[in-house]
Amino acid sequence: MHPIHKLLAAIGLLATTLPALAGTPLPVRALSSTEIAALTGMPYLDPGSQAFTMTAGASSQAFNKISTQGAQRTVGGTAAVYRGAPTTTVPLLPPMPPGESVLDMITVGDSAQSWATMTAAGVPHVFDTGYGAFGADATAAWTTSITVPAGAAGRELVVRFVIPPVSVAGATEQQGQAYWRAKLRAELLVNGFPAWSTEAFRFTLDPSQVAFSLEQLLLQQFGAGLPFPANDTGQAASSALVAYVTLGRFNPGAVVDLSMIVRGTAVTVPQAPGGTDNRCAWNHVRYFCSRATVVVDGASGEPPRIYLLP
């Protein structure tokens, strides 16, 4: 099993399905502006007042390089990992990696790098990048368990979370063309089941058209859309997305497991299965490579908030 799949499975195992909810869809919906305003000043739980488990995982692979992967899990602390192909030693996030931390494709050629951090405050940072024939995957997640307090009517559970600015981008090198893909997915799990999600997926339709300045980059979004600029050119980051989601009412004593998973994936693929045309091209002086990059810049992120409303 792929290490990232093991990571996601481990997160899922932390969730316990409530018998009363088995087979019953949760009444999940986004709050209205009026409902959001009514939360002002109300108490909430966050990583500073509630036990959270933070998890980070990263994997990198590239042509003719040794693949690397790793994960870290902490309770009440920051989880942060980095993996590169070829293996390198660089600072962890945050802050986002400086230019000197990113491998120089001109001399290295096919390469991949993945950073993943979930801070002790529950703020994700992700950076995936690579050149030529490569795959980079990074996941940052938090998990916590809520016990609904006693009360005849139970409580309504509302979660507020922030998806920091996201970039899904790439570049086609005319002398080293490749079909590149950059994808970001974030989802809120309730007792192991997806309750809310967003996904942004950008890719090149035909890299050979870059020579004629006719290359088309396509951005597809699923679930709750990320606020990318209206005049998106293919490289710009989205604005931060602030979400308020109600999960419905829960009976007194109910235990609700919540998880937020943020995953970035950057990769190139050959034109046909088994092909090698996505590798960097060497002209006896330097490499020419196409690139894909996914960034979740947590610098403007905020801790999650969990409201138990009467």
C-alpha positions as CSV (number, residue, x, y, z in Angstrom):
1,M,0.0,0.0,0.0
2,H,1.2,3.5,-0.9
3,P,2.4,5.4,2.2
4,I,-0.1,8.2,1.6
5,H,-2.9,5.6,1.4
6,K,-1.7,4.2,4.7
7,L,-1.8,7.7,6.2
8,L,-5.3,8.3,5.0
9,A,-6.4,4.8,6.3
10,A,-4.9,5.6,9.7
11,I,-6.8,8.8,9.8
12,G,-10.0,6.9,9.0
13,L,-9.4,4.4,11.7
14,L,-9.5,7.2,14.2
15,A,-13.2,7.7,13.4
16,T,-16.0,5.7,15.1
17,T,-19.3,5.5,13.3
18,L,-22.3,6.3,15.6
19,P,-25.0,3.6,15.3
20,A,-27.7,6.3,15.1
21,L,-26.0,7.7,12.1
22,A,-25.3,4.5,10.2
23,G,-26.8,4.9,6.7
24,T,-28.3,8.3,7.6
25,P,-26.9,11.3,5.7
26,L,-25.9,14.2,7.9
27,P,-27.8,17.4,7.4
28,V,-24.6,19.2,6.3
29,R,-24.9,22.7,4.9
30,A,-23.1,26.0,4.8
31,L,-24.3,28.7,7.2
32,S,-26.0,31.8,5.9
33,S,-24.4,35.2,6.5
34,T,-27.1,35.8,9.2
35,E,-26.3,32.6,11.0
36,I,-22.5,33.4,10.8
37,A,-23.1,36.8,12.3
38,A,-25.0,35.2,15.2
39,L,-21.9,33.2,16.1
40,T,-20.0,36.4,17.0
41,G,-18.8,36.2,20.6
42,M,-20.0,32.6,21.1
43,P,-17.5,30.1,22.8
44,Y,-15.8,27.5,20.6
45,L,-13.3,24.7,20.8
46,D,-10.0,24.9,18.9
47,P,-6.5,23.3,19.2
48,G,-5.7,25.6,22.1
49,S,-8.6,24.3,24.2
50,Q,-9.3,20.8,22.7
51,A,-7.0,17.8,22.0
52,F,-6.1,17.6,18.4
53,T,-3.9,15.0,16.6
54,M,-1.9,16.5,13.8
55,T,-0.6,14.4,10.9
56,A,1.7,15.1,7.9
57,G,2.9,12.8,5.1
58,A,5.0,13.3,2.0
59,S,6.3,11.2,-0.9
60,S,8.4,12.0,-3.9
61,Q,9.5,10.0,-6.9
62,A,11.3,10.9,-10.1
63,F,13.0,9.1,-13.1
64,N,16.3,7.6,-12.2
65,K,16.1,8.8,-8.6
66,I,15.4,6.9,-5.4
67,S,11.8,7.3,-4.2
68,T,11.3,8.6,-0.7
69,Q,8.3,8.8,1.7
70,G,7.5,9.5,5.3
71,A,4.9,10.6,7.8
72,Q,4.7,12.1,11.3
73,R,1.8,12.3,13.8
74,T,1.7,14.4,17.0
75,V,-0.8,15.1,19.7
76,G,-1.0,18.8,20.6
77,G,2.1,19.7,18.5
78,T,3.2,20.4,14.9
79,A,3.6,17.5,12.5
80,A,6.0,18.3,9.6
81,V,7.8,16.2,7.0
82,Y,9.8,16.7,3.8
83,R,10.8,14.2,1.2
84,G,12.8,14.7,-2.0
85,A,14.0,12.7,-5.0
86,P,16.9,13.0,-5.1
87,T,17.2,13.1,-1.3
88,T,18.1,16.5,0.0
89,T,18.1,18.2,3.5
90,V,16.1,21.4,3.6
91,P,14.1,23.4,6.2
92,L,10.5,22.3,7.0
93,L,7.5,24.5,6.6
94,P,6.6,27.1,7.7
95,P,7.6,29.5,6.2
96,M,7.2,28.4,2.7
97,P,10.5,27.1,1.2
98,P,12.9,29.8,-0.1
99,G,14.2,29.6,-3.6
100,E,17.4,27.9,-2.6
101,S,15.4,25.0,-1.2
102,V,13.9,24.1,-4.5
103,L,16.1,21.8,-6.7
104,D,17.7,23.3,-9.8
105,M,16.3,21.3,-12.7
106,I,18.9,22.7,-15.1
107,T,21.5,20.5,-13.5
108,V,19.4,17.9,-11.6
109,G,16.9,17.1,-14.3
110,D,14.0,14.8,-13.3
111,S,13.2,15.6,-9.6
112,A,10.4,15.9,-7.1
113,Q,10.0,17.6,-3.7
114,S,7.2,17.4,-1.1
115,W,6.7,19.4,2.0
116,A,3.7,18.9,4.4
117,T,3.0,20.5,7.7
118,M,0.0,20.7,10.0
119,T,0.9,23.2,12.8
120,A,-0.1,22.8,16.4
121,A,-2.8,25.4,15.7
122,G,-4.3,23.3,13.0
123,V,-3.1,25.3,10.0
124,P,-2.0,23.4,6.9
125,H,1.1,24.1,4.8
126,V,1.7,22.1,1.6
127,F,4.3,22.5,-1.2
128,D,4.7,19.9,-4.0
129,T,6.9,20.5,-7.0
130,G,8.8,18.6,-9.6
131,Y,10.3,18.5,-13.0
132,G,10.3,16.0,-15.9
133,A,9.0,12.5,-15.1
134,F,8.0,12.8,-11.4
135,G,5.3,12.5,-8.8
136,A,5.0,14.5,-5.6
137,D,2.3,14.0,-2.9
138,A,1.9,15.8,0.4
139,T,-0.9,15.5,3.0
140,A,-1.6,17.6,6.1
141,A,-4.4,16.7,8.4
142,W,-5.9,17.2,11.9
143,T,-8.3,15.0,13.8
144,T,-10.2,15.5,17.1
145,S,-13.0,13.9,19.0
146,I,-16.0,15.8,20.5
147,T,-18.3,14.5,23.2
148,V,-21.6,16.3,23.1
149,P,-22.4,17.6,26.6
150,A,-25.5,16.6,28.5
151,G,-28.8,18.5,27.7
152,A,-32.3,17.4,26.9
153,A,-32.2,18.8,23.3
154,G,-28.7,17.8,22.4
155,R,-26.4,20.3,20.6
156,E,-25.9,21.5,17.0
157,L,-22.3,21.0,15.8
158,V,-20.8,23.8,13.6
159,V,-17.3,23.7,12.3
160,R,-15.5,26.8,11.0
161,F,-12.3,26.2,9.0
162,V,-10.1,28.1,6.6
163,I,-8.5,26.7,3.4
164,P,-5.5,29.0,3.0
165,P,-4.6,30.5,-0.5
166,V,-4.0,27.6,-3.0
167,S,-2.0,27.5,-6.2
168,V,-2.3,24.7,-8.7
169,A,0.1,25.5,-11.5
170,G,2.7,24.3,-13.9
171,A,4.9,25.3,-16.9
172,T,5.5,23.6,-20.2
173,E,9.1,23.7,-21.4
174,Q,9.1,23.9,-25.2
175,Q,12.3,21.7,-25.4
176,G,11.1,19.3,-22.7
177,Q,7.3,19.0,-23.2
178,A,5.2,17.0,-20.8
179,Y,1.6,16.6,-19.8
180,W,1.6,18.0,-16.2
181,R,-1.1,17.8,-13.6
182,A,-1.5,19.8,-10.3
183,K,-4.3,19.0,-7.9
184,L,-5.4,20.1,-4.4
185,R,-8.2,18.4,-2.5
186,A,-9.4,19.2,1.0
187,E,-12.2,17.5,2.8
188,L,-13.9,17.4,6.2
189,L,-14.7,14.0,7.5
190,V,-17.4,13.2,10.2
191,N,-17.0,9.8,11.8
192,G,-14.9,8.8,8.8
193,F,-17.4,9.9,6.2
194,P,-16.9,12.9,3.8
195,A,-19.2,15.8,4.8
196,W,-17.6,18.7,2.9
197,S,-14.9,18.9,0.2
198,T,-13.2,21.1,-2.4
199,E,-11.0,20.2,-5.2
200,A,-9.0,22.2,-7.8
201,F,-7.3,20.4,-10.7
202,R,-5.3,22.2,-13.3
203,F,-3.6,20.6,-16.3
204,T,-2.4,21.2,-19.8
205,L,-4.5,19.9,-22.6
206,D,-1.8,19.6,-25.3
207,P,1.8,20.7,-24.4
208,S,2.9,20.5,-28.0
209,Q,0.9,23.7,-28.6
210,V,3.3,25.7,-26.4
211,A,5.5,26.2,-29.5
212,F,2.7,28.1,-31.2
213,S,1.5,30.0,-28.1
214,L,-1.8,28.1,-28.3
215,E,-1.4,25.8,-25.3
216,Q,-4.6,25.6,-23.2
217,L,-4.5,25.2,-19.4
218,L,-7.7,23.9,-17.9
219,L,-8.9,24.4,-14.3
220,Q,-11.6,22.1,-13.0
221,Q,-13.2,22.5,-9.6
222,F,-15.4,20.1,-7.6
223,G,-17.3,20.6,-4.4
224,A,-17.1,24.0,-2.8
225,G,-15.2,26.2,-5.3
226,L,-12.0,27.9,-4.3
227,P,-11.9,31.7,-5.0
228,F,-9.4,31.9,-7.9
229,P,-9.2,35.3,-9.6
230,A,-11.7,36.0,-12.4
231,N,-8.8,36.8,-14.8
232,D,-6.9,33.6,-13.8
233,T,-3.9,33.1,-16.0
234,G,-3.0,29.6,-14.8
235,Q,-0.4,30.7,-12.2
236,A,-2.3,32.9,-9.7
237,A,-3.3,31.6,-6.2
238,S,-6.8,31.6,-4.9
239,S,-7.9,33.7,-2.0
240,A,-8.4,32.0,1.4
241,L,-11.7,30.2,1.7
242,V,-13.5,30.6,5.0
243,A,-16.2,27.9,5.5
244,Y,-18.9,27.6,8.2
245,V,-20.5,24.2,8.1
246,T,-23.3,22.9,10.3
247,L,-23.3,19.1,10.8
248,G,-26.8,19.0,12.4
249,R,-27.8,18.1,16.0
250,F,-26.3,15.3,18.1
251,N,-27.7,13.6,21.1
252,P,-26.2,14.2,24.6
253,G,-23.2,11.9,25.2
254,A,-22.7,11.3,21.4
255,V,-19.0,11.1,20.4
256,V,-18.2,12.8,17.1
257,D,-14.9,12.3,15.3
258,L,-13.8,15.2,13.0
259,S,-11.0,15.2,10.5
260,M,-9.7,17.8,8.0
261,I,-7.5,16.4,5.3
262,V,-5.6,18.7,2.8
263,R,-3.7,16.9,0.0
264,G,-1.6,18.2,-2.8
265,T,-0.5,16.1,-5.8
266,A,1.8,17.2,-8.6
267,V,2.8,14.9,-11.4
268,T,3.6,14.5,-15.1
269,V,2.4,11.7,-17.4
270,P,3.6,10.4,-20.7
271,Q,1.5,10.9,-23.8
272,A,0.8,7.1,-23.9
273,P,1.0,4.5,-21.1
274,G,4.6,3.3,-20.7
275,G,6.0,6.2,-22.6
276,T,9.1,8.3,-21.6
277,D,8.3,11.6,-23.4
278,N,7.6,13.3,-20.0
279,R,11.3,13.0,-19.0
280,C,13.6,16.0,-18.9
281,A,15.5,16.5,-22.2
282,W,19.3,16.8,-22.1
283,N,21.0,18.8,-24.8
284,H,24.6,17.9,-23.7
285,V,24.8,21.2,-21.7
286,R,21.7,21.3,-19.5
287,Y,18.3,19.8,-18.9
288,F,15.0,21.1,-20.2
289,C,11.9,20.1,-18.1
290,S,8.2,20.8,-17.7
291,R,7.0,21.5,-14.2
292,A,3.9,21.1,-11.9
293,T,3.5,22.7,-8.5
294,V,0.9,22.7,-5.8
295,V,1.1,25.2,-2.9
296,V,-1.1,25.7,0.2
297,D,0.3,28.8,1.8
298,G,-0.8,28.7,5.5
299,A,0.8,32.0,6.3
300,S,-2.7,33.5,6.3
301,G,-4.5,30.4,7.6
302,E,-6.5,30.3,10.9
303,P,-7.1,27.5,13.4
304,P,-10.3,25.5,13.1
305,R,-13.2,26.4,15.4
306,I,-15.9,23.9,16.7
307,Y,-19.1,25.4,18.0
308,L,-21.6,23.4,20.2
309,L,-24.7,25.4,19.9
310,P,-27.7,25.0,22.2
